[in-house]
């Protein structure tokens, strides 16, 4: 089986679209930026579908896909937070910092648990998946209303929804990590 499957090529395309998206936002081509972001989102859906339906699941894809998702979301949130771009619906810096910090803590926790206790599997939780969906919708709403040129209350609702799901998914992840860490101790008790 080849490593550079069509699904993996779609993921790589998504990664290549990230700098184009950032440049378009910075230079004020918000309609084009929205189109690039939607295209990146479509490649995200297609790569997963191709991997499952065509039997193109690879270990490279298992690493690339979540990396591409994180890079796209972090880049999007950072560029939509930058002051001075004239965005009517600019993401608050506290939200962007909170979301990035959450991801850093998750990666560090997985690394520490795997180094200290041994290999453990951390499956994505339903709250993590909901968080990703809300982040994507927040970015789309922000870009849409920035393109239309006015501030929207819908954008404000998505900012607060992003905050809420970030807190919920973080607490759930901490609870889940604590259970994984505690599991060997519970099984060794008489």
C-alpha positions, 0 to 999 in steps of 0.5 A: 500500500502506498503511503501518499494515498489520495486521502493523504494528498487531500490532507497535504493540500489542506496544509498548503492552503493555510498560508494562502488563507492567512495571506488573504486575510492579512491583505483584506481579501476576505471573500477569497479567504472564506473560500479557501477556508471552506475548501480546506474544510471540504478537503477535511471531510473528503480525506476522512471519507476516502480513507474509510471508504477506499481503505486508504487508512495509513499511519501517516494519515493518522498523524497528518490529519489531526495535525492539519486540523490543528494548524488550520484552526490555530492559524485561523484563530490567530489571524482573526485575533490580530489587531489592525486588520480592520476586521469587524468581528475580531476574535478576542485574544483571551479566547485564542490564548485559551484555545491554544493553551488547551491544546498545548496542555492536552499534548503535554498531558499525553506525552507526560502520561506516556512517558511516566506510566507507559503507552496509553491511548487517548481517544478523542472525546465527544466534547473535543469533537463538538469543540472542533465543530464549534471552532470551525463554525465560529471561524466561518461566522467571523469570516462571513460577517467580516466579508459582509463588513459589519459586526454581528451578534451571531458572531458574539454567540459563537465566541461565547459558545467557543468559550463554553465548549473549551471549558467543558472539553478541558474539564472532561479531558482532565477527568479522563486523564486522571482516570487513565493515570489512576487505572493501574493503581485501582487494578493492583489493589486487593 
